[in-house]
Amino acid sequence: MKSQIFNYIEKSKSLVIDLEAGLTSRPAISPESGGEGEIDKCLYLEDWLKSHGITNLERHDAPDPRAKTGIRPNLVATIPGKNDTKRLWIMSHLDVVPPGEMSLWNSDPWKMIEKDGKLFGRGVEDNQQGLVSSVIAALSLLDQGIIPPHTVKLLFAADEENGSAYGIEWLIQNRELFRKDDMVLIPDGGDSQGVDIQIAEKNVLWITFKTQGMQAHGSRPNEGINAHLAGADLAVRLHDGLYSHFSGSDPLFEPPLSTFEPTKKEANVPNINTIPGEDSFSMDMRILPCYPNKTVLAEIDKIKAEIEAKYKVIVTYVINNAGESKATSADAPVVKILSKLVKEVYKVDTRVIGIGGGTVGAFLRNEGIDSVVWSRMDDTAHQPNEYTLMENILGDAKVMVLFMMEERQL
């Protein structure tokens, strides 16, 4: 049975090319990035799935007046199993990022190009590789007339690239799709060997700090309060103080430390000879899960008060992004099963890791649903000349179909 399924997958290259080309030609860019959203791409995918025998489809549309037709679509395809408990979800996303500087592309980013076993175009890897692999895996079951032991659900979500407010976050808040005993595979990150299984994420704080002093002439600093000087001192103290105070290490992550980095700097006065009365900068903080965000904010407030007292300024801040994520246990069934199947298909030993970036897995883990991020990919996401390897699409499809057929007795 397995050899027949694998044979179907190996002979599916024309299906892969057809689906990748159709998806790539329909830009699914969020309104935040100047696009119309995912509706055209979703409608094409719906029609493609139906024409190839995957007909159990349902849409969950998040309202967004900025998007074309006023919605952000989330599509679920169900392959019913013999048992509807311990369902397997494979979750990919429909949206893509803009192509960026067009002169850096060797071809039209919205026209998929096949060359030397690679498929080029915006979105072909992020996240169409995982999407197409999951579809090919499901089709291989249908081709053989196999009913999986447990129900399989393919989720094609909106809005992953801009925070998932209209995607997985909206679904969790507005629909009752997931159960505690579900397993979720998210093929939206990985490495070129398929070794890394992501089970955890650092907490996130993105904060913009504003320092208010008093503007003055550059030759008379004594008549003003230099907001830029105070802000510069604040940035250094936050950087050094937070690194020192939250100095723990966790080898699950790379780097294994919490990070507290000043990043964006806003313009203040337009001329050199004016003492600025206002100054603003931002920081990107990726924090080990052992440190709750509230403890970091308490330390920030302490440093903020010291700067205010020293310079007689007022410091305010705005939290642009905040997130905390539970981890999936390294011993969870979804991890053990995936590790076993990756070994079977790719002949490599996996390892569990944590990452500093954010994924949709965090939303699910915080709901108590075991989720892992895995794929074998060259990681060309968001780059000019983004590509995916045909062998990775087909290989990942083999891993996925074995997971779909798993009895799950671990």
C-alpha positions as CSV (number, residue, x, y, z in Angstrom):
1,M,0.0,0.0,0.0
2,K,2.8,2.4,0.9
3,S,4.6,1.8,-2.3
4,Q,1.5,2.5,-4.3
5,I,0.9,5.8,-2.5
6,F,4.6,6.8,-2.9
7,N,4.4,5.9,-6.6
8,Y,1.4,8.2,-6.9
9,I,3.2,11.1,-5.2
10,E,6.3,10.6,-7.4
11,K,4.2,10.8,-10.5
12,S,2.4,14.0,-9.3
13,K,5.0,16.5,-10.6
14,S,2.5,17.8,-13.2
15,L,-0.1,18.4,-10.5
16,V,2.5,20.2,-8.4
17,I,3.4,22.5,-11.3
18,D,-0.2,23.2,-12.2
19,L,-1.2,24.1,-8.7
20,E,1.9,26.1,-7.9
21,A,1.6,28.1,-11.1
22,G,-2.1,28.8,-10.5
23,L,-1.5,29.9,-6.9
24,T,1.5,32.0,-7.8
25,S,-0.4,33.9,-10.5
26,R,-2.9,35.2,-7.9
27,P,-1.1,37.6,-5.5
28,A,-2.5,37.3,-2.0
29,I,-1.1,40.4,-0.4
30,S,-2.6,41.8,2.7
31,P,-4.2,45.3,2.8
32,E,-1.4,46.4,5.2
33,S,1.1,45.8,2.3
34,G,-1.1,47.4,-0.4
35,G,-2.9,44.3,-1.5
36,E,-6.5,43.1,-1.8
37,G,-6.2,40.0,0.5
38,E,-6.5,36.3,-0.3
39,I,-9.9,35.9,-1.9
40,D,-8.8,35.4,-5.6
41,K,-6.3,32.8,-4.5
42,C,-8.7,31.1,-2.2
43,L,-11.4,30.8,-4.9
44,Y,-8.9,29.3,-7.3
45,L,-7.8,26.8,-4.7
46,E,-11.4,25.8,-3.9
47,D,-12.2,25.2,-7.6
48,W,-8.9,23.3,-8.1
49,L,-9.6,21.0,-5.1
50,K,-13.1,20.3,-6.2
51,S,-12.0,19.4,-9.7
52,H,-9.5,16.9,-8.3
53,G,-11.9,15.2,-5.9
54,I,-11.5,17.1,-2.6
55,T,-15.0,18.3,-2.2
56,N,-15.6,18.5,1.6
57,L,-14.8,22.2,1.9
58,E,-15.9,24.9,4.2
59,R,-15.0,28.6,4.3
60,H,-14.7,30.7,7.4
61,D,-14.5,34.3,6.3
62,A,-13.2,37.0,8.6
63,P,-14.7,40.4,7.9
64,D,-12.2,43.0,6.7
65,P,-13.6,46.1,4.9
66,R,-10.2,46.9,3.5
67,A,-10.0,43.6,1.5
68,K,-11.5,42.7,-1.8
69,T,-15.2,41.6,-1.2
70,G,-14.7,42.7,2.4
71,I,-13.5,39.4,3.7
72,R,-10.3,37.4,4.5
73,P,-11.0,33.8,3.7
74,N,-9.9,30.7,5.7
75,L,-10.6,27.4,3.9
76,V,-10.8,24.0,5.5
77,A,-10.7,20.7,3.5
78,T,-11.8,17.6,5.4
79,I,-10.8,14.0,4.6
80,P,-13.1,12.0,6.9
81,G,-11.4,9.2,8.9
82,K,-12.6,6.0,10.5
83,N,-12.3,7.8,13.8
84,D,-12.9,11.5,14.4
85,T,-10.8,11.8,17.5
86,K,-7.2,12.8,17.6
87,R,-7.6,14.6,14.3
88,L,-4.6,15.7,12.2
89,W,-4.5,19.3,11.0
90,I,-2.0,20.4,8.4
91,M,-2.1,24.2,8.4
92,S,-0.6,26.4,5.7
93,H,-1.3,30.0,4.8
94,L,-2.6,31.7,1.7
95,D,-1.1,35.1,2.0
96,V,2.3,36.1,0.7
97,V,4.6,39.1,1.1
98,P,5.2,41.7,-1.7
99,P,8.0,40.9,-4.1
100,G,10.1,43.8,-3.0
101,E,12.7,45.4,-5.3
102,M,11.7,44.1,-8.8
103,S,15.1,44.6,-10.3
104,L,16.5,41.9,-8.0
105,W,14.2,39.3,-9.6
106,N,15.4,37.3,-12.6
107,S,11.8,36.6,-13.7
108,D,8.3,37.8,-13.1
109,P,7.6,37.0,-9.4
110,W,3.9,36.3,-10.3
111,K,4.7,33.8,-13.0
112,M,6.1,30.5,-11.7
113,I,9.2,29.3,-13.5
114,E,10.4,25.7,-13.4
115,K,14.2,25.2,-13.9
116,D,16.5,22.4,-12.8
117,G,14.2,20.9,-10.3
118,K,13.3,24.3,-8.8
119,L,10.1,26.3,-8.9
120,F,10.6,30.1,-8.8
121,G,8.1,32.8,-7.9
122,R,6.7,34.7,-5.0
123,G,5.1,32.4,-2.5
124,V,6.2,29.1,-4.1
125,E,8.0,28.2,-0.8
126,D,6.3,30.5,1.7
127,N,3.8,28.9,2.1
128,Q,2.8,27.1,-1.1
129,Q,5.3,24.3,-0.6
130,G,3.5,23.2,2.5
131,L,0.1,23.8,1.0
132,V,0.8,21.8,-2.1
133,S,2.5,19.0,-0.2
134,S,-0.6,18.6,2.0
135,V,-2.9,18.5,-1.0
136,I,-0.8,16.0,-2.9
137,A,-0.7,13.8,0.3
138,A,-4.5,13.9,0.5
139,L,-5.0,13.2,-3.2
140,S,-2.7,10.1,-2.8
141,L,-5.2,8.7,-0.3
142,L,-8.2,9.4,-2.5
143,D,-6.4,7.8,-5.5
144,Q,-6.0,4.6,-3.5
145,G,-9.4,4.7,-1.9
146,I,-7.9,4.8,1.5
147,I,-9.9,6.1,4.5
148,P,-7.4,7.4,7.1
149,P,-7.6,6.0,10.7
150,H,-8.3,9.5,11.9
151,T,-9.9,12.5,10.3
152,V,-7.5,14.8,8.4
153,K,-8.2,18.5,8.0
154,L,-6.2,20.8,5.8
155,L,-6.4,24.5,6.8
156,F,-5.5,27.2,4.4
157,A,-5.4,30.3,6.5
158,A,-5.4,34.1,5.8
159,D,-3.2,36.8,7.3
160,E,-0.2,34.9,8.6
161,E,2.3,37.4,7.3
162,N,0.8,40.3,9.3
163,G,0.0,38.7,12.6
164,S,-3.0,36.4,11.9
165,A,-5.7,38.7,13.2
166,Y,-7.9,37.6,10.3
167,G,-6.5,34.0,10.2
168,I,-5.8,31.6,13.0
169,E,-6.4,34.1,15.8
170,W,-9.8,35.0,14.4
171,L,-10.7,31.3,13.9
172,I,-9.8,30.5,17.5
173,Q,-11.9,33.4,18.8
174,N,-14.9,33.0,16.5
175,R,-15.1,29.3,15.6
176,E,-14.9,26.1,17.4
177,L,-12.8,24.2,15.0
178,F,-10.1,22.7,17.2
179,R,-10.1,20.1,20.0
180,K,-7.6,19.5,22.8
181,D,-6.6,16.1,21.4
182,D,-6.0,17.4,17.9
183,M,-2.5,17.4,16.4
184,V,-1.3,20.2,14.2
185,L,1.5,20.2,11.7
186,I,2.5,23.6,10.3
187,P,4.8,23.2,7.3
188,D,6.0,26.8,7.4
189,G,9.6,26.6,8.6
190,G,12.5,24.2,8.6
191,D,15.9,23.5,7.2
192,S,17.4,21.9,4.1
193,Q,17.7,18.5,5.7
194,G,14.4,18.3,7.5
195,V,16.0,17.9,10.8
196,D,14.5,20.7,12.9
197,I,11.1,20.3,14.6
198,Q,10.1,23.6,16.1
199,I,8.1,23.2,19.3
200,A,8.6,26.5,21.1
201,E,8.9,30.2,20.6
202,K,10.3,33.0,22.6
203,N,8.0,35.6,24.1
204,V,7.9,38.8,22.1
205,L,7.8,42.5,23.0
206,W,8.0,45.3,20.4
207,I,8.0,48.6,22.2
208,T,8.3,52.2,21.0
209,F,9.6,54.7,23.5
210,K,9.0,58.4,23.4
211,T,11.1,60.9,25.4
212,Q,9.8,64.4,26.0
213,G,12.1,67.2,27.1
214,M,12.3,70.9,26.0
215,Q,13.5,72.2,22.7
216,A,16.3,74.8,22.7
217,H,19.0,76.3,20.5
218,G,22.0,74.1,20.0
219,S,24.3,76.7,21.5
220,R,22.2,77.0,24.7
221,P,21.6,73.4,25.9
222,N,21.2,74.8,29.4
223,E,17.9,76.4,28.4
224,G,16.3,73.1,27.2
225,I,16.1,69.5,28.1
226,N,17.7,67.2,25.4
227,A,15.2,64.5,24.7
228,H,17.6,62.8,22.3
229,L,20.3,62.5,24.9
230,A,17.9,61.1,27.4
231,G,16.5,58.7,24.8
232,A,20.0,57.5,23.9
233,D,20.8,56.8,27.5
234,L,17.5,55.0,27.9
235,A,18.3,52.8,24.9
236,V,21.7,51.9,26.3
237,R,20.4,51.2,29.8
238,L,17.5,49.1,28.5
239,H,19.9,47.1,26.3
240,D,22.5,46.5,29.0
241,G,20.1,46.3,32.0
242,L,17.7,43.9,30.5
243,Y,20.4,41.6,29.1
244,S,22.0,41.6,32.6
245,H,18.7,41.1,34.5
246,F,17.3,38.4,32.3
247,S,20.5,36.5,31.6
248,G,19.2,32.9,31.6
249,S,20.1,30.5,28.9
250,D,18.1,27.7,27.1
251,P,19.9,25.5,24.6
252,L,16.5,24.8,22.9
253,F,16.9,28.2,21.2
254,E,19.4,29.8,18.9
255,P,20.6,32.2,20.2
256,P,20.1,30.6,23.6
257,L,19.6,34.0,25.3
258,S,16.8,36.6,25.6
259,T,17.5,39.5,23.2
260,F,16.8,43.2,23.8
261,E,17.8,45.2,20.7
262,P,17.2,48.9,19.9
263,T,16.0,48.9,16.2
264,K,14.0,51.7,14.6
265,K,14.9,55.3,15.2
266,E,12.4,58.1,14.4
267,A,13.5,61.5,13.1
268,N,13.4,64.3,15.5
269,V,14.5,67.9,14.6
270,P,15.4,68.5,10.9
271,N,18.5,70.7,11.6
272,I,21.7,70.1,13.5
273,N,21.6,73.3,15.7
274,T,18.4,72.5,17.6
275,I,18.2,70.6,20.9
276,P,15.3,68.2,20.3
277,G,12.3,68.4,22.7
278,E,11.0,65.0,21.6
279,D,12.7,61.8,20.6
280,S,11.5,58.3,19.8
281,F,13.0,54.8,19.2
282,S,11.8,51.2,19.2
283,M,13.1,47.9,20.5
284,D,12.6,44.3,19.5
285,M,12.7,42.0,22.5
286,R,12.7,38.2,22.1
287,I,12.4,36.7,25.6
288,L,12.9,33.2,26.9
289,P,9.6,31.7,28.0
290,C,10.8,31.4,31.6
291,Y,10.5,35.2,31.9
292,P,6.9,36.4,31.6
293,N,6.5,39.6,29.7
294,K,5.1,41.3,32.9
295,T,8.4,40.8,34.7
296,V,10.3,42.4,31.8
297,L,7.8,45.3,31.7
298,A,8.4,45.9,35.4
299,E,12.1,46.1,34.9
300,I,11.5,48.5,32.0
301,D,9.4,50.7,34.2
302,K,12.2,50.8,36.8
303,I,14.8,51.9,34.2
304,K,12.4,54.4,32.8
305,A,11.9,56.0,36.2
306,E,15.7,56.4,36.6
307,I,16.0,58.2,33.2
308,E,13.1,60.5,34.1
309,A,14.7,61.4,37.4
310,K,18.2,62.0,35.9
311,Y,17.2,64.1,32.9
312,K,13.9,65.6,34.1
313,V,12.1,64.2,31.0
314,I,8.8,62.3,30.6
315,V,9.2,58.9,29.1
316,T,6.2,57.1,27.6
317,Y,6.0,53.9,25.6
318,V,3.6,52.0,23.4
319,I,3.6,48.2,23.1
320,N,3.3,47.5,19.3
321,N,3.4,43.7,19.6
322,A,3.3,41.4,22.6
323,G,3.0,37.6,22.7
324,E,3.7,34.7,25.0
325,S,3.7,31.1,23.9
326,K,3.6,27.8,25.7
327,A,5.7,25.0,24.3
328,T,4.7,21.7,22.9
329,S,6.4,18.9,24.9
330,A,9.3,17.2,23.3
331,D,7.5,14.0,24.3
332,A,4.1,14.9,22.7
333,P,2.7,12.3,20.3
334,V,2.8,14.8,17.4
335,V,6.6,15.2,17.9
336,K,7.3,11.5,18.3
337,I,5.3,10.5,15.3
338,L,6.7,13.2,13.1
339,S,10.3,12.3,14.1
340,K,9.7,8.7,13.2
341,L,8.2,9.5,9.8
342,V,10.9,12.0,8.9
343,K,13.5,9.3,9.7
344,E,11.6,6.9,7.4
345,V,11.3,9.2,4.5
346,Y,14.5,11.4,4.7
347,K,16.8,9.0,6.6
348,V,17.8,11.8,9.1
349,D,17.5,12.1,12.9
350,T,15.4,15.0,14.0
351,R,15.9,17.4,16.8
352,V,13.5,19.7,18.7
353,I,14.2,23.4,18.7
354,G,12.8,26.7,19.7
355,I,12.8,29.9,17.6
356,G,12.9,33.6,18.2
357,G,10.4,34.4,15.5
358,G,6.6,34.0,15.8
359,T,4.4,31.4,14.1
360,V,0.8,30.5,14.1
361,G,1.7,27.6,16.3
362,A,1.8,30.0,19.3
363,F,-1.9,30.6,19.1
364,L,-2.7,26.9,19.1
365,R,-0.2,26.0,21.9
366,N,-1.7,28.7,24.1
367,E,-5.1,26.9,23.6
368,G,-3.5,23.6,24.8
369,I,-3.3,22.1,21.3
370,D,0.0,20.4,20.5
371,S,1.5,22.0,17.4
372,V,4.8,21.7,15.6
373,V,6.4,23.6,12.7
374,W,8.4,21.5,10.3
375,S,9.3,21.2,6.7
376,R,12.4,20.4,4.6
377,M,13.2,23.6,2.8
378,D,16.0,25.9,1.6
379,D,14.3,28.8,3.4
380,T,14.1,31.4,0.6
381,A,11.0,33.0,2.1
382,H,10.6,36.8,1.4
383,Q,13.8,36.8,-0.8
384,P,14.1,37.9,-4.4
385,N,14.0,34.8,-6.7
386,E,12.2,32.8,-4.0
387,Y,12.2,29.1,-4.9
388,T,11.2,25.7,-3.7
389,L,12.6,22.3,-4.7
390,M,10.3,19.7,-6.3
391,E,11.9,17.0,-4.3
392,N,11.0,18.8,-1.1
393,I,7.4,19.1,-2.1
394,L,7.1,15.5,-2.9
395,G,9.2,14.3,0.0
396,D,7.2,16.3,2.5
397,A,4.0,14.9,0.9
398,K,5.3,11.4,1.7
399,V,5.9,12.4,5.4
400,M,2.4,13.9,5.5
401,V,0.6,11.0,4.0
402,L,2.3,8.6,6.4
403,F,1.1,10.9,9.2
404,M,-2.4,10.8,7.8
405,M,-2.2,6.9,7.9
406,E,-0.7,6.7,11.4
407,E,-2.7,4.7,13.9
408,R,-1.2,6.9,16.7
409,Q,-0.6,4.5,19.5
410,L,2.4,6.3,20.9
